[in-house]
Amino acid sequence: MTENNHSITKFQLFFILIQSQIGVGLLSLPNVVQKTAKGDGWISTLFAGVVVQIMLIIYWQLLKRFPTLIYTEITKKILGSVLGKLINLVIYLNFILVGGLATILLIKIINLWLLPYTPGWVISLLILTACIYLTISDLRIIARFLVLATSLILLLLFTSLLSWFTEKEILYILPIGSSGLKNILMGSKNSLLAMLGFEGLLLLFPFILENKKGVFKTISMANLFITLFYTYFIFLTLISFSQDQLAQMREPILNLLRGITYNMIDRVDLLFLSIWIVPMATSIIAYLFFASKSMNVDKRKYPKVVFLNGFIIFLITLIPHEDAIITLFNQYVSYLSYGVVFIIPSLLLILSVLLKKHESSEST
């Protein structure tokens, strides 16, 4: 049985998945998607949401066969000790590298918009210190913080409503489907990368305290929220800026807020970004937790593992922050994520069915 301080409710699971997926990628996603899908970028995000839902079905079928095991324990159960440990190393590297990439992107945004003269390593040290401090806490405490941080996502939604008073041009997305199916699907690939984080379910499932019958509905609702959330902001930016303008903007969401000005409040984008640092950091917390939990250490060694992983992420952030290097790093991390998030779980489910492997204590 899982101890109460290391368990979460379905309600908390919903917000953990949301916070794991929403992060730095949202701010630049409209720029990335429009490069291929153009005005149909919002359709690409809907396609990506469908792909995520298909993967959640695969996850659910796999987890039902092993309801008390986490991702890295399932691999050893199905593949054996030697091959399982090798696959687990790949899974661990993915979580660490994604956490490092998220931290690097957050540092670049802070340097570009808020603190241009502050060394990147100083920002990295401050961010990771806070993330480590929270990650060494019990899972329930982490979950409560992520639930609380979700209120800042609602703040973004409210702030975005103010931008509807600025000029909009619906012709920027017309005619619908003009980019072609191929380009829309290419845009879906970029949207899919921004939605990563749902794979955390593979590590969180055994810690759900309540009856697991409603878990699939919970994770499906989380995916629906994320899909609509991303689609809304991509649609909003597509009708606010032309394709030429979007191509020149690193973070179109911030440029969208920059156009909002009032007599008593100026530079809404900077005020918002100062607050949005917290939701962006929650994805780092999530991946730091996933990396540490994937190592299958006991409770006494867990804080040391978190410190070690936090230090490794800090070292990753010391790489040069030139655009070409980060783009190449992002590309390799994306390939690794495809394997860990899509290919490995699918193969595990197929093998578990063919080899008839499951837990004898299966309860769902």
Secondary structure as UniProt FT lines:
FT   HELIX           4..6
FT   HELIX           10..21
FT   HELIX           25..37
FT   HELIX           38..40
FT   HELIX           41..65
FT   TURN            67..68
FT   HELIX           71..79
FT   HELIX           81..113
FT   TURN            116..117
FT   HELIX           120..135
FT   HELIX           139..162
FT   HELIX           163..165
FT   HELIX           170..173
FT   TURN            176..179
FT   HELIX           181..194
FT   TURN            195..197
FT   HELIX           198..200
FT   HELIX           201..204
FT   HELIX           205..207
FT   HELIX           212..214
FT   HELIX           215..238
FT   TURN            239..240
FT   HELIX           243..247
FT   HELIX           252..258
FT   HELIX           268..293
FT   TURN            294..295
FT   TURN            299..301
FT   HELIX           302..316
FT   TURN            317..318
FT   HELIX           323..338
FT   HELIX           339..343
FT   HELIX           344..354
FT   TURN            355..356
FT   TURN            360..361
//
